[in-house]
Amino acid sequence: MPDEKINVDAPGCFYCLNVKPFVRKAWSEATKDHFRNARVEFLKGMRSVLDDRINNLARHEVRGTHVTVE
């Protein structure tokens, strides 16, 4: 069932009636691939930012000194 396309075009919707058909006709497979790759690269960049932030927060910085009390 995941391979089935569901028609979600709403009657009278400007986007469904005008924009979607234009995009389907105007964009080639190469264009679709380019935008897909750009989306993947953007997400990789976000992952890198999050990984760096997690690493910075996970560092345990020792504050002060340990003193033995007699």
N, C-alpha and C positions, 0 to 999 in steps of 0.2 A: 503494500500500500504506500510506502514512502515515495515510490517512483511516480505515483499518480499526481497530476497537477489539478489543483482545485481552483475553479474559477471564482475569484473573490471580487470581480468587478461589480461595482454598485451602479445600478441604473441612474443616469443623470449626474454622475460624479465627473467633474471636470478632469480630474487627474486620471481616472480610469478610462475616460473616453478620448482624451487628447494626449496627455503626457506619456502614459504607458505605451500606446501604439507607436508614438514618435520614437521613443527610446528603443523599442524593439526593432524598428526599421533602421534607425540611424547608427546604432552601435554594432560594430563588427565583433566577431569572436576575439580578435586581437585586442580591441578596446575593453571588452569584458575581462579578458585575462589580465590586462594592465591594471584595471581598477581592483580586481581581486588580489593581485600581488601587492598593490599599494596598501590595501586594507590589512593584509597579513604583516607587511613590514611595519605599519603603524602599531599593530598589536604587539609585535616583537619589541618595539621601542618602549611601549608602555610596560611590558614585562620587565625590561631592563631597568627602568626607573623604579619600579616596585621592588625588584630584587636588591638594588642598591640601597633603597630606603630601609628594607628589612634588615640587611646586613649592618647598616649604621645603628639601627635600634637594638639589634641583638648583641652588639659588642658590650661586654661587661667591663665598665671602667671602674677601677678600684679608686675609691676616694679616701684620702687620709692614710694613716699608717696603723699597723697593728701593734698594740702595746701590751706586753704581758704584765699583769698585775700580781704582785707578790702578796 
